[in-house]
Amino acid sequence: MAYNNSTDALRLLILLRLYGGRITRFSGAVTILTDGLPYFFVQVTWEDGSQYGITAYGEEAIELQKETTRMT
């Protein structure tokens, strides 16, 4: 699967929802790490139990959190 950033990756994975993919875990809010960098995490799980994690930092973390919130 090819993607440009973490938000695109999430969109592609959720597009596969038709095939059983769903968001099963995510950070909730953007976390600010000790170095001041924003961080966000999303986990997508398929019906067969396979899981994919997407982590994002900086501006991508903020965008990924917005997209995840919109999709859940």
Secondary structure, 3 states (H helix, E strand, C coil): CCCCCHHHHHHHHHHHHHHCCEEEEECCCCEECCCCCEEEEEEEECCCCCEEEEEEECHHHHHHHHHHHHHC
